[in-house]
Amino acid sequence: MRELSGRQVVVVGGLGGLGRAVCDAFVEAGALVRALDAVAPPEASRSIDNVIVDVTSDAQLRHCFDEAVPPWAVVNVVGGFAPARDLTEFDVDEFDEQVRLNLTTAALVTKHALRRMGETGEGRLVHTASRAAVQIEGAGFAYSVSKLGVLHLVRTAALQTRGTAITVNAVVPSIIDTPANRRAMPNSAHERWPAPEDIAAVYRFLASPAAKLISGAEVPVYGLA
């Protein structure tokens, strides 16, 4: 089913392990996909418009959103990670970095996505939080707080757009089954983690016209863990 045929979808962070799966899911749905990332892809794709941009830069994101037509959907999968550490070892630089990568980028994407969607009066914005935002056992403070901030951002944006045809939601994954995560945690039950393709299907639905009545949702995708 090509439910997004001809609609422009922007995937912020489209070259990561999750981002590539998300881009593929939207291409399969018939969307015109723009993948924003800080680096160029290893090889060009005829089906995806890759754009190099510093997603922490307000000016660069503004230019990127303004140089194209208003998007139907914006999916943000950008983020950083920091492991758990004792609070007696609190690192202010690490905290600032996690807030910048996870929350500030999400706020900037929200700013420009809603600004352009406001021109058409419709659209879908989907952010990425983390299970660590709501279940903090074993989670790093800096990481979990920054991802909790993303959920608060989604609630605020959903309230702001209430009564319009613009929806704002969050996907909340647990540890994702990627090669990097397998290498980092070789003794874990990898088969119980959600695969990028499984999570991508959730973004695809939330960004579809069929999800018009869903806004302010925080959709958990925890796999079997």
Backbone torsions as a table, in degrees:
resi	resn	phi	psi	omega
1	MET	NA	129.3	-178.3
2	ARG	-108.6	69.9	-172.6
3	GLU	-72.3	-11.5	-179.2
4	LEU	-115.7	24.1	-176.0
5	SER	-54.5	122.8	176.8
6	GLY	80.3	-3.4	-179.5
7	ARG	-91.0	140.1	179.6
8	GLN	-84.4	128.7	178.2
9	VAL	-123.5	127.1	177.7
10	VAL	-101.8	125.7	176.9
11	VAL	-110.8	110.7	-178.8
12	VAL	-88.2	119.3	-172.1
13	GLY	88.9	36.4	-170.5
14	GLY	-76.9	-2.0	-178.0
15	LEU	-104.8	-2.3	177.9
16	GLY	-76.4	178.1	-179.3
17	GLY	-58.6	-41.7	176.5
18	LEU	-78.1	-40.9	-176.7
19	GLY	-59.1	-40.1	179.4
20	ARG	-63.7	-40.4	178.7
21	ALA	-66.1	-37.3	179.0
22	VAL	-66.3	-45.0	177.4
23	CYS	-58.1	-45.3	-179.5
24	ASP	-61.1	-39.6	-179.8
25	ALA	-63.4	-38.5	-179.0
26	PHE	-77.3	-32.7	173.4
27	VAL	-61.6	-43.3	178.6
28	GLU	-61.8	-31.2	179.8
29	ALA	-81.2	0.3	177.0
30	GLY	91.8	6.2	-177.3
31	ALA	-75.7	158.1	170.6
32	LEU	-93.1	106.2	-167.6
33	VAL	-99.0	128.6	169.1
34	ARG	-111.1	124.0	179.4
35	ALA	-105.8	116.6	179.2
36	LEU	-98.1	131.1	178.4
37	ASP	-158.2	165.4	-176.8
38	ALA	-78.5	-15.3	-177.5
39	VAL	-129.0	160.4	177.3
40	ALA	-78.9	149.5	177.7
41	PRO	-68.8	154.3	179.2
42	PRO	-60.9	-27.9	175.9
43	GLU	-150.9	146.3	-176.8
44	ALA	-70.9	150.8	176.4
45	SER	-119.4	131.2	179.7
46	ARG	-71.7	-16.8	-176.6
47	SER	-99.4	-7.7	-177.8
48	ILE	-129.9	133.0	175.8
49	ASP	-90.2	104.5	-178.3
50	ASN	-89.3	130.5	-178.1
51	VAL	-126.6	127.7	177.8
52	ILE	-86.3	125.1	-178.1
53	VAL	-155.2	143.8	172.6
54	ASP	-83.9	105.9	-173.8
55	VAL	-72.9	-4.9	174.3
56	THR	-91.7	-1.6	-178.0
57	SER	-100.4	118.0	177.8
58	ASP	-59.8	-44.7	-176.8
59	ALA	-65.6	-42.9	-179.2
60	GLN	-67.7	-39.7	177.8
61	LEU	-65.9	-40.0	177.4
62	ARG	-58.3	-48.1	179.7
63	HIS	-60.8	-42.5	-177.8
64	CYS	-63.5	-42.2	179.8
65	PHE	-73.3	-29.1	-176.7
66	ASP	-82.9	-18.8	-176.0
67	GLU	-84.1	-0.7	179.2
68	ALA	-129.4	172.4	177.1
69	VAL	-67.5	156.8	177.5
70	PRO	-55.9	130.9	-177.1
71	PRO	-74.7	149.7	169.9
72	TRP	-72.4	-42.9	-177.6
73	ALA	-139.2	146.5	172.5
74	VAL	-126.8	124.0	179.5
75	VAL	-116.8	120.6	-176.0
76	ASN	-108.0	112.6	178.4
77	VAL	-116.4	14.9	178.4
78	VAL	-69.5	147.2	175.1
79	GLY	176.6	161.9	174.5
80	GLY	-119.6	171.5	-178.8
81	PHE	-139.6	142.6	173.0
82	ALA	-139.1	134.8	-176.5
83	PRO	-75.1	170.8	178.5
84	ALA	-69.4	143.4	173.5
85	ARG	-149.6	156.1	178.9
86	ASP	-62.7	143.0	-178.8
87	LEU	-63.9	-20.0	174.9
88	THR	-70.0	-11.3	177.9
89	GLU	-109.0	21.0	-178.9
90	PHE	-52.0	129.2	-177.3
91	ASP	-114.8	110.0	-175.3
92	VAL	-64.5	-33.1	178.2
93	ASP	-67.5	-41.2	177.5
94	GLU	-63.0	-42.9	179.7
95	PHE	-61.2	-48.3	179.8
96	ASP	-60.1	-38.9	-179.7
97	GLU	-66.3	-41.4	179.1
98	GLN	-66.1	-40.8	177.0
99	VAL	-63.9	-41.3	-179.8
100	ARG	-64.3	-47.3	-175.4
101	LEU	-72.2	-38.6	-173.2
102	ASN	-95.2	-44.8	-172.9
103	LEU	-97.0	-47.6	-178.6
104	THR	-62.1	-43.5	178.3
105	THR	-61.4	-41.2	179.7
106	ALA	-64.0	-38.9	179.3
107	ALA	-66.4	-40.3	178.5
108	LEU	-66.7	-42.2	176.7
109	VAL	-61.2	-42.0	178.0
110	THR	-60.3	-46.1	-179.9
111	LYS	-53.0	-51.8	-173.4
112	HIS	-82.2	-30.4	175.8
113	ALA	-65.2	-48.5	-178.7
114	LEU	-68.4	-33.0	178.0
115	ARG	-61.4	-45.8	-179.3
116	ARG	-76.3	-38.7	178.1
117	MET	-63.8	-28.7	178.0
118	GLY	-61.9	-23.1	178.9
119	GLU	-70.7	-29.8	-179.9
120	THR	-104.2	-18.2	179.0
121	GLY	79.7	12.9	179.4
122	GLU	-151.8	158.8	177.0
123	GLY	154.0	175.6	-178.6
124	ARG	-133.1	130.4	175.0
125	LEU	-122.8	125.0	-178.1
126	VAL	-128.9	121.1	178.5
127	HIS	-102.6	172.5	179.3
128	THR	-121.3	120.2	174.8
129	ALA	-104.1	-141.8	179.5
130	SER	-162.6	151.0	173.6
131	ARG	-57.1	-29.7	179.4
132	ALA	-63.5	-20.0	179.0
133	ALA	-70.9	-26.3	-174.9
134	VAL	-117.6	-17.1	177.0
135	GLN	-129.7	96.0	-165.5
136	ILE	-87.0	-6.7	-179.5
137	GLU	-59.9	123.4	179.6
138	GLY	82.2	-1.0	-177.2
139	ALA	-94.5	150.0	174.1
140	GLY	-73.6	138.6	-177.7
141	PHE	-59.1	-50.7	-176.3
142	ALA	-60.0	-44.1	-179.4
143	TYR	-66.8	-48.0	-175.4
144	SER	-65.4	-39.2	179.6
145	VAL	-66.0	-41.9	-179.9
146	SER	-64.9	-37.1	178.5
147	LYS	-74.6	-31.6	173.4
148	LEU	-63.6	-37.1	176.1
149	GLY	-60.7	-34.7	177.3
150	VAL	-62.6	-40.3	178.0
151	LEU	-64.3	-39.7	177.6
152	HIS	-65.3	-38.5	176.4
153	LEU	-60.5	-44.6	-179.6
154	VAL	-62.2	-43.8	178.3
155	ARG	-61.7	-42.1	-179.8
156	THR	-64.7	-45.0	-179.6
157	ALA	-66.9	-37.3	178.0
158	ALA	-65.0	-37.5	177.4
159	LEU	-66.4	-42.0	-178.7
160	GLN	-64.1	-34.2	-176.8
161	THR	-97.5	6.0	-179.7
162	ARG	-58.8	137.2	-179.3
163	GLY	89.6	0.0	176.7
164	THR	-111.6	-178.4	176.7
165	ALA	-95.7	19.5	175.9
166	ILE	-104.4	130.0	177.9
167	THR	-118.3	151.2	179.9
168	VAL	-134.1	123.7	-177.4
169	ASN	-140.6	171.9	178.6
170	ALA	-131.9	139.8	168.8
171	VAL	-98.2	135.4	-174.2
172	VAL	-122.3	87.0	-178.4
173	PRO	-85.5	159.7	168.0
174	SER	-91.7	-157.8	177.1
175	ILE	-60.4	130.4	-175.7
176	ILE	-94.6	141.6	-178.2
177	ASP	-78.3	84.1	176.3
178	THR	-118.8	159.1	177.7
179	PRO	-55.9	-38.9	-179.4
180	ALA	-64.1	-43.1	179.9
181	ASN	-68.7	-34.2	176.6
182	ARG	-64.9	-40.6	178.8
183	ARG	-66.6	-37.4	-178.7
184	ALA	-72.1	-29.1	-177.3
185	MET	-131.8	68.7	-171.8
186	PRO	-65.5	-21.2	-176.2
187	ASN	-98.8	7.5	-179.2
188	SER	-83.5	165.8	178.2
189	ALA	-83.8	80.9	-173.4
190	HIS	-59.8	-32.9	-177.0
191	GLU	-66.9	-11.9	179.6
192	ARG	-93.6	-9.5	179.4
193	TRP	-80.2	148.4	175.0
194	PRO	-71.0	136.6	177.3
195	ALA	-79.8	153.2	177.8
196	PRO	-53.2	-38.2	-179.0
197	GLU	-65.7	-34.6	178.3
198	ASP	-67.6	-42.1	179.7
199	ILE	-69.0	-37.7	179.8
200	ALA	-58.8	-33.5	179.5
201	ALA	-64.2	-31.0	178.8
202	VAL	-71.5	-43.8	175.6
203	TYR	-59.0	-42.7	-177.6
204	ARG	-60.2	-42.4	179.3
205	PHE	-68.0	-47.1	-177.5
206	LEU	-63.1	-24.7	179.0
207	ALA	-91.3	2.8	-176.1
208	SER	-90.7	160.2	174.6
209	PRO	-59.0	-28.1	-177.5
210	ALA	-66.6	-19.6	-177.4
211	ALA	-91.4	26.8	-173.3
212	LYS	-63.7	-21.9	-177.9
213	LEU	-98.0	4.8	-177.2
214	ILE	-109.4	117.3	176.7
215	SER	-151.5	139.9	-176.2
216	GLY	82.1	11.3	-177.3
217	ALA	-83.6	150.7	175.2
218	GLU	-124.1	97.7	-170.2
219	VAL	-91.7	112.9	179.3
220	PRO	-76.4	136.2	174.6
221	VAL	-131.9	84.9	-170.8
222	TYR	-100.7	-4.6	-174.8
223	GLY	66.5	-142.2	-178.9
224	LEU	-105.1	9.3	-177.6
225	ALA	-78.5	NA	NA
